[in-house]
Amino acid sequence: CADFAAWVWQQAGADVQYKLEPGYLNGNSASFYVWGTDHGTWHQVGSGYAPQPGDVAVYGLDTSAVTAVHVAIVIADTGNDASPDVINGDGDRTGYSVVEVGDNQAFADAKQKGAPLSGYVSPTSATPAPAGG
């Protein structure tokens, strides 16, 4: 799922690098949380942030162990910041390693189902850069 999400961001032109090193995006779902906190684009569920298409939803985050169960690409905000419409890159509703849509997905759709949505990572800063310069 994390490989798929990183690939989507790269294909969309996001300024990200994929490396199997701390601080970079990689096959570890928690790498999105680490990357988001490092780049100021982490948005915890309940913070009032409205998820945007292209954000990555992070499920089952354990910040003390720096682990997460699943990530998915947000395709639409449903008006409930804890339940977006997403695309799962490794969903398991219809088969292993299948790309599939999750409507109002408040819980992980892979491996450990029932892991709640923890927050979102945006590929770019939520605060625009100052104009003029």
N, C-alpha and C positions, 0 to 999 in steps of 0.2 A: 504493500500500500504506500509506503514512504517512497520507494523507488518510483512508483507511478506518479505521485504528487510532485516530486522533484523534477521528473521528466516533463510534466505538464508545464510547470513554471519555466523551465528552460525553453521549451517550444514556444511559449508565449512571450519570450524575450525578457523575462525577469533577470535581474543582475544577481545570479546565485551561482555558486560553485558546488560541485558534487565531489566530495572526498571522504574517505574513511578515516577522518580525523575529527577530534573535538572542535566544535564551532562551525562545522560545515554541514550541509544537508547530506544525508546518506540513507541507507536502508533502515535505520533506526527511527521509529515514529517520534521518539522524544527529540530527535535532532531538529525538528521543526520548532519545538518549544524553545530549545537552546538558541537556535538561530533568531527566533522572534524576540527573545529577551535581549540578545546581543545587539539587535538592530532596532529596538524600540517599536516593534510591530506586534507584540504579544497582547492579546485582548482576552482577559478571563471572562467566562460566562458570568453574567450578572453585573458586568461593569457598565452596561448601557451601550456598548458598542453594537452597531447593526452590521452583521456580516455582509461582506461584499462578494459578488461572483469572483472566483479566482483565489479567495482566501483558502487556507487549509484549516479544516476543523480537526482538533486534536481530542481524542477520546481516552479516558482512563489514565490521565496524567497523575503520576506520583512524583512530586517535585523533590522529595527527600531522596528518592532512589534515582531520580532523573530517568524515569521510564514512562512509556505510554503504550497503550494497547493498540491503537489504530489511528490513522489519519485519512481524511477524504477531502476532495475538492468541493468547495461551496459553489453551487450553481444558482441558488436563489435564497433570499431572505424570506422567511415565512411570517415575519412579524413576532416571532418568538425566538429570542437570541439563543435559546438552548435547544433548538430543534430545526436546523436548516435543511433545505433540499441539497443533496450532495451527489457526487459521483464517487463510487468506491472503486479503487484500482485493484483491489484484491478482496472483493466481496465474496460472500459464501451463501447467498440466497439461492442461486441457481447452479452453482458449481465452483470448484476451487479455481482461483486465479482468473476470475471473470470480472470485467468492468461492467458495473451496473449502477443504476440510479437508486438512491435512497430518498424517499419523500419524508419530510418531517423527521429526520433521523436524529433522535435525541440520545441514542445509545449505539455503541460500536456494532458494525455489521460484519465482523470478522473475529476469528480466534475466540476471544472471551466476550461473547455477547453479554450485554448488560452493563458494560463499562460506559458510564455517562460522559456526555460531551463536557470537556473541561474548558475549552476556549478556542480562539482563532489566531492564526498567524497570517499577516498580510505580506505580500511580496514586496511592497514599498511602504514607506512611512505614511502613517495616517495624517500627519500634519504636513501640508504643502510647504515647500521652501519659500522664503520671503521673495517677493517680486523685486525686480531691479537689482542692480548689483554692481 
